[in-house]
């Protein structure tokens, strides 16, 4: 059984300091990203070096130096141990992704959710991924389904550049990537889609009208939201109902899935619904 970080730091930190350590941290390729409380800021180098000793595949340890913010949802990080690189090579679901963890919003915690969506895609479907980042959703769908075409639209220029690189890395031919604002770029495609994924949990409802306008009759939309336990899934369904009502679209809820906890009381939730 592998030692936990708390166990590894016993004797190096006081009991009170050990109790302040976070239980888990994200790894993206060879980079571990940890959250370090202000009370432990003077011990961050020790914590970083301990993580390097615990995991031989980790080459860099960085701490969160801010929250996800701005239109690109980017997060500042500070390297506290190991190699001075913020660029990672990450693997999941038969896909390899290259990205800068500070310039691109990316969550390894969504690997299972990306696989779930890919397995729902039927042969011959034309799929749209809004807010496609460095390409995880389009590439996982392409590699793990028989979709005819997968389109990804992303505003962040750095994320789009990495997505283009990742397209080449994965030798994928049925993915088309567009750099631009979803509200403008999607109508310009002049296409109707069988399936649309909207992995933008904050303010996603403000783009539901774009998704509905680009949907074929019978299309499935995967709508993401941040909800507390007592809001799941009603608040998200209310948002869908409101926009569909405005656009005179009928819909049917197919499923709702918790796909990650973002804070002690808040979850990322996906509601799958069909446009009738």
For each residue, the residues with C-beta under 8 A, 3 or more apart:
1:
2: 54
3: 7 8 54
4: 7 8 23
5: 8 9 21 25 47 50 51 54
6: 9 10 18 21 23
7: 3 4 10
8: 3 4 5 12 50 53 54
9: 5 6 12 13 17 18 21 46 47 50
10: 6 7 13 18
11:
12: 8 9 46 50
13: 9 10 17 18 21 40 43 46
14: 17 18
15: 18 19
16: 19 20
17: 9 13 14 20 21 39 40 43
18: 6 9 10 13 14 15 21
19: 15 16
20: 16 17 37 39 40
21: 5 6 9 13 17 18 40 47
22: 25 34 35 36 37
23: 4 6
24:
25: 5 22 32 33 34 35 51
26: 32 33 107 108 109
27: 31 32 33 55 58 108
28: 31 33 88 90 99 101 106 108
29: 88 89 90 91
30: 57 58 59 60 83 88 89
31: 27 28 58 59 60 61 62 85 86 88 101
32: 25 26 27 51 55 58 60 61 62
33: 25 26 27 28 62 63 64 77 101
34: 22 25 47 48 51 61 62 63 64 80
35: 22 25 63 64
36: 22 40 41 44 47 63 64 80
37: 20 22 40 41
38: 41
39: 17 20
40: 13 17 20 21 36 37 43 44 47
41: 36 37 38 44
42:
43: 13 17 40 46 47
44: 36 40 41 47 48 63 80
45: 48 49 80 81
46: 9 12 13 43 49 50
47: 5 9 21 34 36 40 43 44 50 51 61 80 81
48: 34 44 45 51 52 61 63 80 81 82
49: 45 46 52 53 61 81
50: 5 8 9 12 46 47 53 54
51: 5 25 32 34 47 48 54 55 58 61 81
52: 48 49 55 58 59 61 81 82
53: 8 49 50
54: 2 3 5 8 50 51 58
55: 27 32 51 52 58
56:
57: 30
58: 27 30 31 32 51 52 54 55 61 82
59: 30 31 52 82 83 85
60: 30 31 32 79 81 82 83 84 85 86
61: 31 32 34 47 48 49 51 52 58 79 80 81 82
62: 31 32 33 34 77 78 79 80 86 101
63: 33 34 35 36 44 48 77 78 80
64: 33 34 35 36 67 75 76 77
65: 75 76 77 78
66: 69 75 76
67: 64 75
68: 73 74 75 105
69: 66 73 74 75
70: 73 74
71: 155 156
72: 103 104 105 155 156 158 159
73: 68 69 70 105 202
74: 68 69 70 102 103 104 105 156
75: 64 65 66 67 68 69 101 102 105
76: 64 65 66 102
77: 33 62 63 64 65 86 101 102
78: 62 63 65
79: 60 61 62 82 84 86
80: 34 36 44 45 47 48 61 62 63
81: 45 47 48 49 51 52 60 61
82: 48 52 58 59 60 61 79
83: 30 59 60
84: 60 79
85: 31 59 60
86: 31 60 62 77 79 100 101 102 103
87: 98 99 100 101
88: 28 29 30 31 98 99 100 101
89: 29 30 96 97 98
90: 28 29 96 97 98 99 106 108
91: 29 95 96 97
92: 95 97 108 111 114 136 140
93: 111 114 115 118 140 143 144
94: 140 143 144
95: 91 92 136 139 140 143 166 170
96: 89 90 91 166 169 170
97: 89 90 91 92 106 134 135 136 139 162 166 169
98: 87 88 89 90 134 162 165 166 169
99: 28 87 88 90 103 104 106 134 159 162
100: 86 87 88 103 104 158 162
101: 28 31 33 62 75 77 86 87 88 104 106
102: 74 75 76 77 86
103: 72 74 86 99 100 156 158 159
104: 72 74 99 100 101 133 134 156 158 159 162
105: 68 72 73 74 75 133 156 159
106: 28 90 97 99 101 133 134 136
107: 26 110 260
108: 26 27 28 90 92 111
109: 26 259 260
110: 107 113 114 136 199 259 260 268
111: 92 93 108 114 115
112: 115 116 259
113: 110 116 117 257 259 260 270
114: 92 93 110 111 117 118 136 137 140 141
115: 93 111 112 118 119 140 144
116: 112 113 119 120 257 259
117: 113 114 120 121 137 140 141 197 222
118: 93 114 115 121 140 141 143 144 145
119: 115 116 144 145
120: 116 117 195 220 272
121: 117 118 125 127 141 145 146 147 195
122: 125 145 146 194
123: 145 146 147
124: 146 147 148
125: 121 122 145 147 148 194 195
126: 147 148 149 150 151 191 192 193 194 195
127: 121 138 141 147 149 150 151 193 194 195 196 197
128: 150 151 152 153 186 191 193 195 196 197 211 214
129: 132 137 138 141 150 151 152 153 196 197 199
130: 153 182 186 196 197 198 199 200 207 210 211
131: 153 154 155 182 198 199 200
132: 129 135 136 137 138 152 153 154 163 177
133: 104 105 106 136 137 154 156 159 163
134: 97 98 99 104 106 159 162 163 166
135: 97 132 138 139 152 162 163 166 167 175 177
136: 92 95 97 106 110 114 132 133 139 140
137: 114 117 129 132 133 140 141 152 197 199
138: 127 129 132 135 141 142 150 151 152 163 175 177
139: 95 97 135 136 142 143 166 167 170 172 175
140: 92 93 94 95 114 115 117 118 136 137 143 144
141: 114 117 118 121 127 129 137 138 144 145 147 150 197
142: 138 139 145 147 150 170 172 174 175
143: 93 94 95 118 139 140 170 172
144: 93 94 115 118 119 140 141
145: 118 119 121 122 123 125 141 142
146: 121 122 123 124
147: 121 123 124 125 126 127 141 142 150 174
148: 124 125 126 174
149: 126 127 174 175 176
150: 126 127 128 129 138 141 142 147 174 175 176
151: 126 127 128 129 138 175 176 177 178 189 191 193
152: 128 129 132 135 137 138 163 175 176 177 178
153: 128 129 130 131 132 177 178 179 180 182 185 186
154: 131 132 133 159 160 163 177 178 179 180
155: 71 72 131 160 179 180 181 182
156: 71 72 74 103 104 105 133 159 160
157: 160 161 179
158: 72 100 103 104 161 162
159: 72 99 103 104 105 133 134 154 156 162 163
160: 154 155 156 157 163 164 177 179
161: 157 158 164 165
162: 97 98 99 100 104 134 135 158 159 165 166
163: 132 133 134 135 138 152 154 159 160 166 167 177
164: 160 161 167 168 177
165: 98 161 162 168 169
166: 95 96 97 98 134 135 139 162 163 169 170
167: 135 139 163 164 170 172 175 177
168: 164 165 171
169: 96 97 98 165 166
170: 95 96 139 142 143 166 167
171: 168
172: 139 142 143 167 175
173:
174: 142 147 148 149 150
175: 135 138 139 142 149 150 151 152 167 172
176: 149 150 151 152
177: 132 135 138 151 152 153 154 160 163 164 167
178: 151 152 153 154 185 189
179: 153 154 155 157 160
180: 153 154 155 184 185 188
181: 155 184 185
182: 130 131 153 155 185 186 207 210
183: 186 187 207 210
184: 180 181 187 188
185: 153 178 180 181 182 188 189
186: 128 130 153 182 183 189 210 211 213 214
187: 183 184 190 210 213 214
188: 180 184 185
189: 151 178 185 186 214
190: 187
191: 126 128 151 214
192: 126 214 215 216 219
193: 126 127 128 151 196 214 215 216 219
194: 122 125 126 127 216 218 219 220
195: 120 121 125 126 127 128 219 220 221 222
196: 127 128 129 130 193 211 214 215 219 220 221 222
197: 117 127 128 129 130 137 141 222
198: 130 131 204 207 208 211 221 222 223 224
199: 110 129 130 131 137 222 224
200: 130 131 203 204 207 224
201: 204 224 225 226 262 268
202: 73 226
203: 200 206 207
204: 198 200 201 207 208 223 224 225
205: 208 223 225 239 240 242 243
206: 203
207: 130 182 183 198 200 203 204 210 211
208: 198 204 205 211 212 221 223 239 240 243 244
209: 212 213 243 246 247
210: 130 182 183 186 187 207 213 214
211: 128 130 186 196 198 207 208 214 215 221 223
212: 208 209 215 221 243 244 247 249 275
213: 186 187 209 210 247
214: 128 186 187 189 191 192 193 196 210 211
215: 192 193 196 211 212 219 221 275
216: 192 193 194 219 275
217: 275 276
218: 194 274 275 276
219: 192 193 194 195 196 215 216 274 275
220: 120 194 195 196 254 272 273 274 275
221: 195 196 198 208 211 212 215 272 273 274 275
222: 117 195 196 197 198 199 270 271 272
223: 198 204 205 208 211 236 239 240 270 271 272 273
224: 198 199 200 201 204 259 268 269 270 271
225: 201 204 205 235 236 239 268 269 271
226: 201 202 262 266 267 268 269
227: 231 232 233 235 236 266 267 269
228: 231 232 265 266 267
229: 232 265 267
230:
231: 227 228 234 235 236
232: 227 228 229 235 236 256 258 267 269
233: 227 236 237 253 256 269 271
234: 231 237 238
235: 225 227 231 232 238 239
236: 223 225 227 231 232 233 239 240 256 269 271
237: 233 234 240 241 253 256 271
238: 234 235 241 242
239: 205 208 223 225 235 236 242 243
240: 205 208 223 236 237 243 244 251 253 271 273
241: 237 238 244 245 251
242: 205 238 239 245 246
243: 205 208 209 212 239 240 246 247
244: 208 212 240 241 247 248 249 250 251
245: 241 242 248
246: 209 242 243
247: 209 212 213 243 244
248: 244 245
249: 212 244 275 276
250: 244 275 276
251: 240 241 244 273 274 275 276
252: 273 274 276
253: 233 237 240 256 271 272 273
254: 220 272 273 274
255: 271 272
256: 232 233 236 237 253 269 270 271 272
257: 113 116 269 270 272
258: 232 261 267 268 269
259: 109 110 112 113 116 224 267 268 269 270
260: 107 109 110 113 267 268
261: 258 264 266 267 268
262: 201 226 266 267 268
263: 266
264: 261
265: 228 229
266: 226 227 228 261 262 263
267: 226 227 228 229 232 258 259 260 261 262
268: 110 201 224 225 226 258 259 260 261 262
269: 224 225 226 227 232 233 236 256 257 258 259
270: 113 222 223 224 256 257 259
271: 222 223 224 225 233 236 237 240 253 255 256
272: 120 220 221 222 223 253 254 255 256 257
273: 220 221 223 240 251 252 253 254
274: 218 219 220 221 251 252 254
275: 212 215 216 217 218 219 220 221 249 250 251
276: 217 218 249 250 251 252
